[in-house]
Amino acid sequence: MTGMDELIQSLEAQKLREFPEFRPGDVIRFYEKISEGARERLQPFEGVVLRLSGSGTRQMATVRKVVAGIGVERTVALHSPKIEKIEVVKRNKVRRSRPFWLRRVARIHKIE
């Protein structure tokens, strides 16, 4: 390893955040800071984890929820400073590491 790689790894280690462990299929809720002019507020987003990717500070999660019959997906950087906190609402067991078949399920929170 060169000196620059060690520097980058040490900077990334400082930016890592603690959050509960979750897997694809679990229902999570994350709170994102939204700035509206001079004000800031927290906006929750609750849905099923479809995919986890990356590692370290580049770890991402794709979360899907159904609102008024329309599916909404968001890919969020887990270690972003805009994410205030992450909660695991429900743990589900799925057989695949990327359960994209959940996109066809209408009642997405009713997984068993």
MOJO-V615499 format. One record per residue. N is the residue number from 1. RES is the residue in three letters. D_CENTER is the distance of its C-alpha to the mean C-alpha in Angstrom with 2 decimals. Layout:
N,RES,D_CENTER ; N,RES,D_CENTER
This chain:
1,MET,30.88 ; 2,THR,32.08 ; 3,GLY,31.93 ; 4,MET,29.38 ; 5,ASP,26.87 ; 6,GLU,27.35 ; 7,LEU,26.92 ; 8,ILE,23.60 ; 9,GLN,22.33 ; 10,SER,23.64 ; 11,LEU,21.98 ; 12,GLU,18.54 ; 13,ALA,19.17 ; 14,GLN,19.83 ; 15,LYS,16.52 ; 16,LEU,14.37 ; 17,ARG,12.78 ; 18,GLU,12.84 ; 19,PHE,10.23 ; 20,PRO,10.91 ; 21,GLU,10.79 ; 22,PHE,9.17 ; 23,ARG,9.96 ; 24,PRO,9.97 ; 25,GLY,11.78 ; 26,ASP,10.52 ; 27,VAL,10.03 ; 28,ILE,7.60 ; 29,ARG,8.29 ; 30,PHE,7.05 ; 31,TYR,10.07 ; 32,GLU,10.64 ; 33,LYS,14.16 ; 34,ILE,16.28 ; 35,SER,19.72 ; 36,GLU,22.57 ; 37,GLY,25.68 ; 38,ALA,26.50 ; 39,ARG,24.23 ; 40,GLU,20.64 ; 41,ARG,18.71 ; 42,LEU,15.39 ; 43,GLN,13.82 ; 44,PRO,11.66 ; 45,PHE,9.48 ; 46,GLU,9.62 ; 47,GLY,9.22 ; 48,VAL,9.27 ; 49,VAL,6.97 ; 50,LEU,9.31 ; 51,ARG,8.64 ; 52,LEU,7.70 ; 53,SER,9.89 ; 54,GLY,11.69 ; 55,SER,12.74 ; 56,GLY,13.65 ; 57,THR,12.68 ; 58,ARG,11.67 ; 59,GLN,8.70 ; 60,MET,6.20 ; 61,ALA,3.86 ; 62,THR,5.90 ; 63,VAL,6.04 ; 64,ARG,9.76 ; 65,LYS,12.20 ; 66,VAL,15.95 ; 67,VAL,17.80 ; 68,ALA,21.59 ; 69,GLY,21.65 ; 70,ILE,19.56 ; 71,GLY,16.21 ; 72,VAL,13.53 ; 73,GLU,10.61 ; 74,ARG,8.20 ; 75,THR,6.81 ; 76,VAL,5.18 ; 77,ALA,6.66 ; 78,LEU,5.58 ; 79,HIS,9.35 ; 80,SER,10.32 ; 81,PRO,13.09 ; 82,LYS,12.05 ; 83,ILE,9.25 ; 84,GLU,11.71 ; 85,LYS,10.25 ; 86,ILE,7.82 ; 87,GLU,9.93 ; 88,VAL,10.37 ; 89,VAL,12.67 ; 90,LYS,14.03 ; 91,ARG,14.23 ; 92,ASN,15.47 ; 93,LYS,17.33 ; 94,VAL,17.14 ; 95,ARG,19.43 ; 96,ARG,17.52 ; 97,SER,14.79 ; 98,ARG,13.65 ; 99,PRO,14.83 ; 100,PHE,15.40 ; 101,TRP,18.34 ; 102,LEU,16.20 ; 103,ARG,16.63 ; 104,ARG,20.26 ; 105,VAL,19.80 ; 106,ALA,20.81 ; 107,ARG,19.93 ; 108,ILE,16.42 ; 109,HIS,16.13 ; 110,LYS,19.37 ; 111,ILE,18.36 ; 112,GLU,20.61
